[in-house]
């Protein structure tokens, strides 16, 4: 398994997923319903973890093998479940 490739892709995916917290944050701020703090917290935590995975291996370029691809998908779904809960 190529851990650097897995971390690079997982970091990019998590960083992109953190952007999905912005629309509900904007709506929460617009309607002033007081629930903006959890969205800000989720955005910052997910972005931080994504950047933590991606930055150390950002220059590592290698092909993704099939086994590594399955592992990335499993880890990403587990991460999404943890972020959603």
PyMOL Python script that loads the backbone (N, CA, C, O; Angstrom):
from pymol import cmd

cmd.read_pdbstr("""\
ATOM      1  N   UNK A   1       0.830  -1.184   0.000  1.00  0.00           N
ATOM      2  CA  UNK A   1       0.000   0.000   0.000  1.00  0.00           C
ATOM      3  C   UNK A   1       0.873   1.245   0.000  1.00  0.00           C
ATOM      4  O   UNK A   1       1.926   1.293   0.636  1.00  0.00           O
ATOM      5  N   UNK A   2       0.417   2.227  -0.714  1.00  0.00           N
ATOM      6  CA  UNK A   2       1.147   3.483  -0.806  1.00  0.00           C
ATOM      7  C   UNK A   2       0.462   4.510   0.094  1.00  0.00           C
ATOM      8  O   UNK A   2      -0.501   5.167  -0.303  1.00  0.00           O
ATOM      9  N   UNK A   3       0.976   4.629   1.298  1.00  0.00           N
ATOM     10  CA  UNK A   3       0.350   5.487   2.300  1.00  0.00           C
ATOM     11  C   UNK A   3       0.348   6.953   1.880  1.00  0.00           C
ATOM     12  O   UNK A   3      -0.614   7.671   2.155  1.00  0.00           O
ATOM     13  N   UNK A   4       1.398   7.400   1.226  1.00  0.00           N
ATOM     14  CA  UNK A   4       1.474   8.806   0.818  1.00  0.00           C
ATOM     15  C   UNK A   4       0.385   9.147  -0.196  1.00  0.00           C
ATOM     16  O   UNK A   4      -0.218  10.217  -0.121  1.00  0.00           O
ATOM     17  N   UNK A   5       0.134   8.257  -1.131  1.00  0.00           N
ATOM     18  CA  UNK A   5      -0.910   8.494  -2.133  1.00  0.00           C
ATOM     19  C   UNK A   5      -2.279   8.513  -1.467  1.00  0.00           C
ATOM     20  O   UNK A   5      -3.123   9.352  -1.784  1.00  0.00           O
ATOM     21  N   UNK A   6      -2.491   7.584  -0.543  1.00  0.00           N
ATOM     22  CA  UNK A   6      -3.771   7.503   0.164  1.00  0.00           C
ATOM     23  C   UNK A   6      -4.013   8.769   0.981  1.00  0.00           C
ATOM     24  O   UNK A   6      -5.106   9.334   0.939  1.00  0.00           O
ATOM     25  N   UNK A   7      -3.010   9.214   1.716  1.00  0.00           N
ATOM     26  CA  UNK A   7      -3.162  10.424   2.534  1.00  0.00           C
ATOM     27  C   UNK A   7      -3.379  11.662   1.677  1.00  0.00           C
ATOM     28  O   UNK A   7      -4.153  12.546   2.043  1.00  0.00           O
ATOM     29  N   UNK A   8      -2.701  11.727   0.542  1.00  0.00           N
ATOM     30  CA  UNK A   8      -2.845  12.876  -0.353  1.00  0.00           C
ATOM     31  C   UNK A   8      -4.275  12.981  -0.869  1.00  0.00           C
ATOM     32  O   UNK A   8      -4.883  14.050  -0.816  1.00  0.00           O
ATOM     33  N   UNK A   9      -4.803  11.887  -1.361  1.00  0.00           N
ATOM     34  CA  UNK A   9      -6.161  11.901  -1.911  1.00  0.00           C
ATOM     35  C   UNK A   9      -7.191  12.108  -0.810  1.00  0.00           C
ATOM     36  O   UNK A   9      -8.149  12.861  -0.986  1.00  0.00           O
ATOM     37  N   UNK A  10      -7.000  11.447   0.318  1.00  0.00           N
ATOM     38  CA  UNK A  10      -7.930  11.599   1.434  1.00  0.00           C
ATOM     39  C   UNK A  10      -7.929  13.039   1.954  1.00  0.00           C
ATOM     40  O   UNK A  10      -8.983  13.573   2.299  1.00  0.00           O
ATOM     41  N   UNK A  11      -6.766  13.660   2.012  1.00  0.00           N
ATOM     42  CA  UNK A  11      -6.680  15.054   2.442  1.00  0.00           C
ATOM     43  C   UNK A  11      -7.395  16.002   1.500  1.00  0.00           C
ATOM     44  O   UNK A  11      -8.072  16.931   1.940  1.00  0.00           O
ATOM     45  N   UNK A  12      -7.246  15.770   0.204  1.00  0.00           N
ATOM     46  CA  UNK A  12      -7.939  16.607  -0.784  1.00  0.00           C
ATOM     47  C   UNK A  12      -9.449  16.434  -0.659  1.00  0.00           C
ATOM     48  O   UNK A  12     -10.195  17.413  -0.682  1.00  0.00           O
ATOM     49  N   UNK A  13      -9.897  15.182  -0.526  1.00  0.00           N
ATOM     50  CA  UNK A  13     -11.334  14.919  -0.416  1.00  0.00           C
ATOM     51  C   UNK A  13     -11.927  15.536   0.852  1.00  0.00           C
ATOM     52  O   UNK A  13     -13.016  16.110   0.813  1.00  0.00           O
ATOM     53  N   UNK A  14     -11.223  15.419   1.959  1.00  0.00           N
ATOM     54  CA  UNK A  14     -11.730  16.003   3.202  1.00  0.00           C
ATOM     55  C   UNK A  14     -11.759  17.527   3.132  1.00  0.00           C
ATOM     56  O   UNK A  14     -12.694  18.157   3.626  1.00  0.00           O
ATOM     57  N   UNK A  15     -10.737  18.115   2.519  1.00  0.00           N
ATOM     58  CA  UNK A  15     -10.724  19.574   2.373  1.00  0.00           C
ATOM     59  C   UNK A  15     -11.885  20.047   1.505  1.00  0.00           C
ATOM     60  O   UNK A  15     -12.519  21.059   1.802  1.00  0.00           O
ATOM     61  N   UNK A  16     -12.158  19.312   0.437  1.00  0.00           N
ATOM     62  CA  UNK A  16     -13.298  19.668  -0.408  1.00  0.00           C
ATOM     63  C   UNK A  16     -14.619  19.456   0.318  1.00  0.00           C
ATOM     64  O   UNK A  16     -15.553  20.242   0.160  1.00  0.00           O
ATOM     65  N   UNK A  17     -14.697  18.391   1.116  1.00  0.00           N
ATOM     66  CA  UNK A  17     -15.921  18.133   1.871  1.00  0.00           C
ATOM     67  C   UNK A  17     -16.183  19.234   2.894  1.00  0.00           C
ATOM     68  O   UNK A  17     -17.338  19.544   3.187  1.00  0.00           O
ATOM     69  N   UNK A  18     -15.135  19.821   3.432  1.00  0.00           N
ATOM     70  CA  UNK A  18     -15.330  20.889   4.419  1.00  0.00           C
ATOM     71  C   UNK A  18     -16.058  22.084   3.801  1.00  0.00           C
ATOM     72  O   UNK A  18     -16.726  22.839   4.507  1.00  0.00           O
ATOM     73  N   UNK A  19     -15.928  22.252   2.497  1.00  0.00           N
ATOM     74  CA  UNK A  19     -16.610  23.362   1.824  1.00  0.00           C
ATOM     75  C   UNK A  19     -18.126  23.196   1.825  1.00  0.00           C
ATOM     76  O   UNK A  19     -18.854  24.169   1.623  1.00  0.00           O
ATOM     77  N   UNK A  20     -18.613  21.970   2.050  1.00  0.00           N
ATOM     78  CA  UNK A  20     -20.060  21.768   2.094  1.00  0.00           C
ATOM     79  C   UNK A  20     -20.678  22.350   3.361  1.00  0.00           C
ATOM     80  O   UNK A  20     -21.901  22.412   3.478  1.00  0.00           O
ATOM     81  N   UNK A  21     -19.858  22.770   4.298  1.00  0.00           N
ATOM     82  CA  UNK A  21     -20.379  23.392   5.517  1.00  0.00           C
ATOM     83  C   UNK A  21     -20.647  24.883   5.328  1.00  0.00           C
ATOM     84  O   UNK A  21     -21.279  25.506   6.181  1.00  0.00           O
ATOM     85  N   UNK A  22     -20.184  25.454   4.241  1.00  0.00           N
ATOM     86  CA  UNK A  22     -20.334  26.893   4.027  1.00  0.00           C
ATOM     87  C   UNK A  22     -21.775  27.304   3.700  1.00  0.00           C
ATOM     88  O   UNK A  22     -22.259  28.270   4.291  1.00  0.00           O
ATOM     89  N   UNK A  23     -22.493  26.617   2.785  1.00  0.00           N
ATOM     90  CA  UNK A  23     -23.882  27.048   2.523  1.00  0.00           C
ATOM     91  C   UNK A  23     -24.787  27.036   3.754  1.00  0.00           C
ATOM     92  O   UNK A  23     -25.510  28.010   3.964  1.00  0.00           O
ATOM     93  N   UNK A  24     -24.787  25.973   4.590  1.00  0.00           N
ATOM     94  CA  UNK A  24     -25.630  26.061   5.780  1.00  0.00           C
ATOM     95  C   UNK A  24     -25.168  27.142   6.754  1.00  0.00           C
ATOM     96  O   UNK A  24     -25.979  27.726   7.473  1.00  0.00           O
ATOM     97  N   UNK A  25     -23.862  27.404   6.772  1.00  0.00           N
ATOM     98  CA  UNK A  25     -23.344  28.472   7.625  1.00  0.00           C
ATOM     99  C   UNK A  25     -23.872  29.827   7.168  1.00  0.00           C
ATOM    100  O   UNK A  25     -24.299  30.640   7.988  1.00  0.00           O
ATOM    101  N   UNK A  26     -23.844  30.067   5.867  1.00  0.00           N
ATOM    102  CA  UNK A  26     -24.343  31.332   5.325  1.00  0.00           C
ATOM    103  C   UNK A  26     -25.836  31.485   5.619  1.00  0.00           C
ATOM    104  O   UNK A  26     -26.290  32.561   6.009  1.00  0.00           O
ATOM    105  N   UNK A  27     -26.590  30.416   5.432  1.00  0.00           N
ATOM    106  CA  UNK A  27     -28.030  30.475   5.716  1.00  0.00           C
ATOM    107  C   UNK A  27     -28.279  30.722   7.198  1.00  0.00           C
ATOM    108  O   UNK A  27     -29.172  31.485   7.565  1.00  0.00           O
ATOM    109  N   UNK A  28     -27.494  30.078   8.041  1.00  0.00           N
ATOM    110  CA  UNK A  28     -27.644  30.270   9.479  1.00  0.00           C
ATOM    111  C   UNK A  28     -27.321  31.705   9.884  1.00  0.00           C
ATOM    112  O   UNK A  28     -28.006  32.280  10.729  1.00  0.00           O
ATOM    113  N   UNK A  29     -26.295  32.276   9.293  1.00  0.00           N
ATOM    114  CA  UNK A  29     -25.957  33.669   9.593  1.00  0.00           C
ATOM    115  C   UNK A  29     -27.012  34.624   9.044  1.00  0.00           C
ATOM    116  O   UNK A  29     -27.324  35.637   9.670  1.00  0.00           O
ATOM    117  N   UNK A  30     -27.560  34.299   7.871  1.00  0.00           N
ATOM    118  CA  UNK A  30     -28.570  35.152   7.251  1.00  0.00           C
ATOM    119  C   UNK A  30     -29.869  35.156   8.051  1.00  0.00           C
ATOM    120  O   UNK A  30     -30.491  36.204   8.225  1.00  0.00           O
ATOM    121  N   UNK A  31     -30.278  33.986   8.537  1.00  0.00           N
ATOM    122  CA  UNK A  31     -31.538  33.896   9.285  1.00  0.00           C
ATOM    123  C   UNK A  31     -31.356  34.178  10.771  1.00  0.00           C
ATOM    124  O   UNK A  31     -32.337  34.317  11.501  1.00  0.00           O
ATOM    125  N   UNK A  32     -30.120  34.263  11.217  1.00  0.00           N
ATOM    126  CA  UNK A  32     -29.788  34.547  12.619  1.00  0.00           C
ATOM    127  C   UNK A  32     -30.489  33.579  13.576  1.00  0.00           C
ATOM    128  O   UNK A  32     -31.092  33.987  14.569  1.00  0.00           O
ATOM    129  N   UNK A  33     -30.392  32.288  13.251  1.00  0.00           N
ATOM    130  CA  UNK A  33     -31.044  31.288  14.094  1.00  0.00           C
ATOM    131  C   UNK A  33     -30.146  30.785  15.218  1.00  0.00           C
ATOM    132  O   UNK A  33     -30.583  29.981  16.042  1.00  0.00           O
ATOM    133  N   UNK A  34     -28.916  31.237  15.262  1.00  0.00           N
ATOM    134  CA  UNK A  34     -28.023  30.892  16.367  1.00  0.00           C
ATOM    135  C   UNK A  34     -27.313  29.559  16.236  1.00  0.00           C
ATOM    136  O   UNK A  34     -26.680  29.106  17.190  1.00  0.00           O
ATOM    137  N   UNK A  35     -27.402  28.923  15.083  1.00  0.00           N
ATOM    138  CA  UNK A  35     -26.742  27.625  14.927  1.00  0.00           C
ATOM    139  C   UNK A  35     -25.506  27.708  14.031  1.00  0.00           C
ATOM    140  O   UNK A  35     -25.124  26.712  13.416  1.00  0.00           O
ATOM    141  N   UNK A  36     -24.894  28.851  13.952  1.00  0.00           N
ATOM    142  CA  UNK A  36     -23.716  29.020  13.100  1.00  0.00           C
ATOM    143  C   UNK A  36     -22.473  28.391  13.712  1.00  0.00           C
ATOM    144  O   UNK A  36     -21.594  27.933  12.982  1.00  0.00           O
ATOM    145  N   UNK A  37     -22.383  28.361  15.027  1.00  0.00           N
ATOM    146  CA  UNK A  37     -21.184  27.849  15.695  1.00  0.00           C
ATOM    147  C   UNK A  37     -20.860  26.403  15.336  1.00  0.00           C
ATOM    148  O   UNK A  37     -19.699  26.115  15.046  1.00  0.00           O
ATOM    149  N   UNK A  38     -21.825  25.471  15.338  1.00  0.00           N
ATOM    150  CA  UNK A  38     -21.478  24.097  14.951  1.00  0.00           C
ATOM    151  C   UNK A  38     -20.985  23.985  13.513  1.00  0.00           C
ATOM    152  O   UNK A  38     -20.106  23.173  13.225  1.00  0.00           O
ATOM    153  N   UNK A  39     -21.539  24.791  12.605  1.00  0.00           N
ATOM    154  CA  UNK A  39     -21.088  24.746  11.219  1.00  0.00           C
ATOM    155  C   UNK A  39     -19.675  25.300  11.080  1.00  0.00           C
ATOM    156  O   UNK A  39     -18.872  24.761  10.318  1.00  0.00           O
ATOM    157  N   UNK A  40     -19.366  26.359  11.800  1.00  0.00           N
ATOM    158  CA  UNK A  40     -18.010  26.912  11.782  1.00  0.00           C
ATOM    159  C   UNK A  40     -17.026  25.902  12.355  1.00  0.00           C
ATOM    160  O   UNK A  40     -15.951  25.684  11.797  1.00  0.00           O
ATOM    161  N   UNK A  41     -17.398  25.296  13.458  1.00  0.00           N
ATOM    162  CA  UNK A  41     -16.537  24.305  14.102  1.00  0.00           C
ATOM    163  C   UNK A  41     -16.299  23.107  13.192  1.00  0.00           C
ATOM    164  O   UNK A  41     -15.164  22.650  13.055  1.00  0.00           O
ATOM    165  N   UNK A  42     -17.353  22.596  12.573  1.00  0.00           N
ATOM    166  CA  UNK A  42     -17.214  21.451  11.669  1.00  0.00           C
ATOM    167  C   UNK A  42     -16.344  21.811  10.475  1.00  0.00           C
ATOM    168  O   UNK A  42     -15.496  21.018  10.064  1.00  0.00           O
ATOM    169  N   UNK A  43     -16.546  23.005   9.910  1.00  0.00           N
ATOM    170  CA  UNK A  43     -15.747  23.446   8.774  1.00  0.00           C
ATOM    171  C   UNK A  43     -14.270  23.505   9.135  1.00  0.00           C
ATOM    172  O   UNK A  43     -13.427  22.995   8.396  1.00  0.00           O
ATOM    173  N   UNK A  44     -13.956  24.119  10.254  1.00  0.00           N
ATOM    174  CA  UNK A  44     -12.556  24.294  10.661  1.00  0.00           C
ATOM    175  C   UNK A  44     -11.901  22.948  10.975  1.00  0.00           C
ATOM    176  O   UNK A  44     -10.768  22.701  10.562  1.00  0.00           O
ATOM    177  N   UNK A  45     -12.599  22.084  11.695  1.00  0.00           N
ATOM    178  CA  UNK A  45     -12.016  20.793  12.079  1.00  0.00           C
ATOM    179  C   UNK A  45     -11.771  19.915  10.860  1.00  0.00           C
ATOM    180  O   UNK A  45     -10.698  19.327  10.725  1.00  0.00           O
ATOM    181  N   UNK A  46     -12.759  19.822   9.967  1.00  0.00           N
ATOM    182  CA  UNK A  46     -12.602  18.972   8.784  1.00  0.00           C
ATOM    183  C   UNK A  46     -11.531  19.532   7.859  1.00  0.00           C
ATOM    184  O   UNK A  46     -10.737  18.772   7.305  1.00  0.00           O
ATOM    185  N   UNK A  47     -11.496  20.848   7.686  1.00  0.00           N
ATOM    186  CA  UNK A  47     -10.460  21.457   6.851  1.00  0.00           C
ATOM    187  C   UNK A  47      -9.077  21.234   7.452  1.00  0.00           C
ATOM    188  O   UNK A  47      -8.128  20.932   6.728  1.00  0.00           O
ATOM    189  N   UNK A  48      -8.957  21.378   8.762  1.00  0.00           N
ATOM    190  CA  UNK A  48      -7.675  21.165   9.432  1.00  0.00           C
ATOM    191  C   UNK A  48      -7.189  19.729   9.247  1.00  0.00           C
ATOM    192  O   UNK A  48      -6.017  19.507   8.944  1.00  0.00           O
ATOM    193  N   UNK A  49      -8.071  18.763   9.423  1.00  0.00           N
ATOM    194  CA  UNK A  49      -7.677  17.362   9.255  1.00  0.00           C
ATOM    195  C   UNK A  49      -7.299  17.085   7.802  1.00  0.00           C
ATOM    196  O   UNK A  49      -6.321  16.386   7.537  1.00  0.00           O
ATOM    197  N   UNK A  50      -8.071  17.631   6.863  1.00  0.00           N
ATOM    198  CA  UNK A  50      -7.744  17.452   5.450  1.00  0.00           C
ATOM    199  C   UNK A  50      -6.391  18.036   5.093  1.00  0.00           C
ATOM    200  O   UNK A  50      -5.605  17.404   4.387  1.00  0.00           O
ATOM    201  N   UNK A  51      -6.113  19.239   5.577  1.00  0.00           N
ATOM    202  CA  UNK A  51      -4.812  19.856   5.311  1.00  0.00           C
ATOM    203  C   UNK A  51      -3.683  19.131   6.031  1.00  0.00           C
ATOM    204  O   UNK A  51      -2.563  19.059   5.526  1.00  0.00           O
ATOM    205  N   UNK A  52      -3.976  18.598   7.207  1.00  0.00           N
ATOM    206  CA  UNK A  52      -2.986  17.829   7.957  1.00  0.00           C
ATOM    207  C   UNK A  52      -2.587  16.568   7.199  1.00  0.00           C
ATOM    208  O   UNK A  52      -1.425  16.164   7.237  1.00  0.00           O
ATOM    209  N   UNK A  53      -3.529  15.952   6.519  1.00  0.00           N
ATOM    210  CA  UNK A  53      -3.227  14.770   5.710  1.00  0.00           C
ATOM    211  C   UNK A  53      -2.526  15.151   4.410  1.00  0.00           C
ATOM    212  O   UNK A  53      -1.618  14.448   3.967  1.00  0.00           O
ATOM    213  N   UNK A  54      -2.942  16.258   3.796  1.00  0.00           N
ATOM    214  CA  UNK A  54      -2.477  16.592   2.458  1.00  0.00           C
ATOM    215  C   UNK A  54      -1.122  17.298   2.423  1.00  0.00           C
ATOM    216  O   UNK A  54      -0.289  16.973   1.576  1.00  0.00           O
ATOM    217  N   UNK A  55      -0.883  18.245   3.311  1.00  0.00           N
ATOM    218  CA  UNK A  55       0.328  19.073   3.227  1.00  0.00           C
ATOM    219  C   UNK A  55       1.646  18.292   3.275  1.00  0.00           C
ATOM    220  O   UNK A  55       2.545  18.603   2.494  1.00  0.00           O
ATOM    221  N   UNK A  56       1.805  17.298   4.148  1.00  0.00           N
ATOM    222  CA  UNK A  56       3.101  16.601   4.162  1.00  0.00           C
ATOM    223  C   UNK A  56       3.401  15.811   2.887  1.00  0.00           C
ATOM    224  O   UNK A  56       4.566  15.553   2.584  1.00  0.00           O
ATOM    225  N   UNK A  57       2.370  15.427   2.140  1.00  0.00           N
ATOM    226  CA  UNK A  57       2.590  14.573   0.965  1.00  0.00           C
ATOM    227  C   UNK A  57       2.084  15.225  -0.318  1.00  0.00           C
ATOM    228  O   UNK A  57       1.824  14.527  -1.298  1.00  0.00           O
ATOM    229  N   UNK A  58       1.942  16.542  -0.328  1.00  0.00           N
ATOM    230  CA  UNK A  58       1.351  17.212  -1.487  1.00  0.00           C
ATOM    231  C   UNK A  58       2.200  17.083  -2.752  1.00  0.00           C
ATOM    232  O   UNK A  58       1.656  17.121  -3.855  1.00  0.00           O
ATOM    233  N   UNK A  59       3.494  16.935  -2.623  1.00  0.00           N
ATOM    234  CA  UNK A  59       4.362  16.827  -3.795  1.00  0.00           C
ATOM    235  C   UNK A  59       4.616  15.389  -4.218  1.00  0.00           C
ATOM    236  O   UNK A  59       5.332  15.147  -5.190  1.00  0.00           O
ATOM    237  N   UNK A  60       4.046  14.446  -3.511  1.00  0.00           N
ATOM    238  CA  UNK A  60       4.238  13.035  -3.831  1.00  0.00           C
ATOM    239  C   UNK A  60       3.275  12.653  -4.950  1.00  0.00           C
ATOM    240  O   UNK A  60       2.060  12.632  -4.753  1.00  0.00           O
ATOM    241  N   UNK A  61       3.819  12.354  -6.114  1.00  0.00           N
ATOM    242  CA  UNK A  61       2.995  11.983  -7.271  1.00  0.00           C
ATOM    243  C   UNK A  61       3.272  10.519  -7.607  1.00  0.00           C
ATOM    244  O   UNK A  61       4.406  10.130  -7.883  1.00  0.00           O
ATOM    245  N   UNK A  62       2.230   9.738  -7.578  1.00  0.00           N
ATOM    246  CA  UNK A  62       2.330   8.337  -7.945  1.00  0.00           C
ATOM    247  C   UNK A  62       0.938   7.862  -8.332  1.00  0.00           C
ATOM    248  O   UNK A  62      -0.063   8.473  -7.958  1.00  0.00           O
ATOM    249  N   UNK A  63       0.885   6.785  -9.070  1.00  0.00           N
ATOM    250  CA  UNK A  63      -0.407   6.256  -9.496  1.00  0.00           C
ATOM    251  C   UNK A  63      -1.102   5.538  -8.354  1.00  0.00           C
ATOM    252  O   UNK A  63      -0.462   4.923  -7.501  1.00  0.00           O
ATOM    253  N   UNK A  64      -2.398   5.628  -8.354  1.00  0.00           N
ATOM    254  CA  UNK A  64      -3.219   4.967  -7.347  1.00  0.00           C
ATOM    255  C   UNK A  64      -3.548   3.563  -7.840  1.00  0.00           C
ATOM    256  O   UNK A  64      -4.075   3.388  -8.939  1.00  0.00           O
ATOM    257  N   UNK A  65      -3.237   2.578  -7.027  1.00  0.00           N
ATOM    258  CA  UNK A  65      -3.569   1.200  -7.381  1.00  0.00           C
ATOM    259  C   UNK A  65      -4.992   0.885  -6.939  1.00  0.00           C
ATOM    260  O   UNK A  65      -5.588   1.626  -6.159  1.00  0.00           O
ATOM    261  N   UNK A  66      -5.525  -0.214  -7.442  1.00  0.00           N
ATOM    262  CA  UNK A  66      -6.907  -0.587  -7.157  1.00  0.00           C
ATOM    263  C   UNK A  66      -7.139  -0.794  -5.668  1.00  0.00           C
ATOM    264  O   UNK A  66      -8.139  -0.320  -5.127  1.00  0.00           O
ATOM    265  N   UNK A  67      -6.244  -1.486  -5.007  1.00  0.00           N
ATOM    266  CA  UNK A  67      -6.383  -1.742  -3.568  1.00  0.00           C
ATOM    267  C   UNK A  67      -6.349  -0.431  -2.782  1.00  0.00           C
ATOM    268  O   UNK A  67      -7.115  -0.244  -1.836  1.00  0.00           O
ATOM    269  N   UNK A  68      -5.464   0.460  -3.179  1.00  0.00           N
ATOM    270  CA  UNK A  68      -5.386   1.761  -2.512  1.00  0.00           C
ATOM    271  C   UNK A  68      -6.660   2.573  -2.735  1.00  0.00           C
ATOM    272  O   UNK A  68      -7.105   3.296  -1.844  1.00  0.00           O
ATOM    273  N   UNK A  69      -7.242   2.452  -3.924  1.00  0.00           N
ATOM    274  CA  UNK A  69      -8.484   3.156  -4.218  1.00  0.00           C
ATOM    275  C   UNK A  69      -9.627   2.691  -3.332  1.00  0.00           C
ATOM    276  O   UNK A  69     -10.408   3.505  -2.838  1.00  0.00           O
ATOM    277  N   UNK A  70      -9.725   1.383  -3.130  1.00  0.00           N
ATOM    278  CA  UNK A  70     -10.748   0.859  -2.229  1.00  0.00           C
ATOM    279  C   UNK A  70     -10.530   1.367  -0.809  1.00  0.00           C
ATOM    280  O   UNK A  70     -11.483   1.708  -0.110  1.00  0.00           O
ATOM    281  N   UNK A  71      -9.286   1.414  -0.395  1.00  0.00           N
ATOM    282  CA  UNK A  71      -8.962   1.881   0.954  1.00  0.00           C
ATOM    283  C   UNK A  71      -9.319   3.358   1.127  1.00  0.00           C
ATOM    284  O   UNK A  71      -9.815   3.758   2.180  1.00  0.00           O
ATOM    285  N   UNK A  72      -9.070   4.160   0.103  1.00  0.00           N
ATOM    286  CA  UNK A  72      -9.425   5.582   0.148  1.00  0.00           C
ATOM    287  C   UNK A  72     -10.939   5.743   0.289  1.00  0.00           C
ATOM    288  O   UNK A  72     -11.410   6.562   1.077  1.00  0.00           O
ATOM    289  N   UNK A  73     -11.691   4.961  -0.474  1.00  0.00           N
ATOM    290  CA  UNK A  73     -13.153   5.054  -0.412  1.00  0.00           C
ATOM    291  C   UNK A  73     -13.662   4.676   0.977  1.00  0.00           C
ATOM    292  O   UNK A  73     -14.524   5.360   1.528  1.00  0.00           O
ATOM    293  N   UNK A  74     -13.135   3.592   1.543  1.00  0.00           N
ATOM    294  CA  UNK A  74     -13.562   3.160   2.878  1.00  0.00           C
ATOM    295  C   UNK A  74     -13.224   4.222   3.919  1.00  0.00           C
ATOM    296  O   UNK A  74     -14.067   4.574   4.744  1.00  0.00           O
ATOM    297  N   UNK A  75     -12.001   4.728   3.886  1.00  0.00           N
ATOM    298  CA  UNK A  75     -11.605   5.746   4.859  1.00  0.00           C
ATOM    299  C   UNK A  75     -12.413   7.026   4.704  1.00  0.00           C
ATOM    300  O   UNK A  75     -12.758   7.671   5.695  1.00  0.00           O
ATOM    301  N   UNK A  76     -12.714   7.394   3.468  1.00  0.00           N
ATOM    302  CA  UNK A  76     -13.483   8.614   3.242  1.00  0.00           C
ATOM    303  C   UNK A  76     -14.900   8.471   3.789  1.00  0.00           C
ATOM    304  O   UNK A  76     -15.410   9.400   4.414  1.00  0.00           O
ATOM    305  N   UNK A  77     -15.543   7.330   3.567  1.00  0.00           N
ATOM    306  CA  UNK A  77     -16.890   7.125   4.092  1.00  0.00           C
ATOM    307  C   UNK A  77     -16.893   7.066   5.612  1.00  0.00           C
ATOM    308  O   UNK A  77     -17.818   7.569   6.249  1.00  0.00           O
ATOM    309  N   UNK A  78     -15.884   6.468   6.189  1.00  0.00           N
ATOM    310  CA  UNK A  78     -15.785   6.452   7.653  1.00  0.00           C
ATOM    311  C   UNK A  78     -15.590   7.875   8.174  1.00  0.00           C
ATOM    312  O   UNK A  78     -16.205   8.272   9.164  1.00  0.00           O
ATOM    313  N   UNK A  79     -14.734   8.633   7.500  1.00  0.00           N
ATOM    314  CA  UNK A  79     -14.512  10.026   7.896  1.00  0.00           C
ATOM    315  C   UNK A  79     -15.763  10.878   7.756  1.00  0.00           C
ATOM    316  O   UNK A  79     -16.029  11.736   8.599  1.00  0.00           O
ATOM    317  N   UNK A  80     -16.536  10.649   6.696  1.00  0.00           N
ATOM    318  CA  UNK A  80     -17.786  11.393   6.530  1.00  0.00           C
ATOM    319  C   UNK A  80     -18.779  11.049   7.625  1.00  0.00           C
ATOM    320  O   UNK A  80     -19.489  11.919   8.130  1.00  0.00           O
ATOM    321  N   UNK A  81     -18.825   9.780   7.989  1.00  0.00           N
ATOM    322  CA  UNK A  81     -19.716   9.374   9.076  1.00  0.00           C
ATOM    323  C   UNK A  81     -19.326   9.999  10.397  1.00  0.00           C
ATOM    324  O   UNK A  81     -20.185  10.426  11.168  1.00  0.00           O
ATOM    325  N   UNK A  82     -18.032  10.053  10.656  1.00  0.00           N
ATOM    326  CA  UNK A  82     -17.559  10.681  11.893  1.00  0.00           C
ATOM    327  C   UNK A  82     -17.816  12.185  11.889  1.00  0.00           C
ATOM    328  O   UNK A  82     -18.183  12.763  12.912  1.00  0.00           O
ATOM    329  N   UNK A  83     -17.622  12.809  10.740  1.00  0.00           N
ATOM    330  CA  UNK A  83     -17.845  14.253  10.652  1.00  0.00           C
ATOM    331  C   UNK A  83     -19.325  14.589  10.784  1.00  0.00           C
ATOM    332  O   UNK A  83     -19.680  15.642  11.313  1.00  0.00           O
ATOM    333  N   UNK A  84     -20.177  13.706  10.309  1.00  0.00           N
ATOM    334  CA  UNK A  84     -21.605  13.968  10.384  1.00  0.00           C
ATOM    335  C   UNK A  84     -22.203  13.735  11.755  1.00  0.00           C
ATOM    336  O   UNK A  84     -23.289  14.224  12.063  1.00  0.00           O
ATOM    337  N   UNK A  85     -21.492  12.988  12.572  1.00  0.00           N
ATOM    338  CA  UNK A  85     -22.063  12.677  13.894  1.00  0.00           C
ATOM    339  C   UNK A  85     -21.540  13.564  14.950  1.00  0.00           C
ATOM    340  O   UNK A  85     -21.922  13.430  16.113  1.00  0.00           O
TER     341      UNK A  85
END
""", "prot")
cmd.dss("prot")
cmd.show_as("cartoon", "prot")
cmd.util.cbc("prot")
cmd.orient("prot")
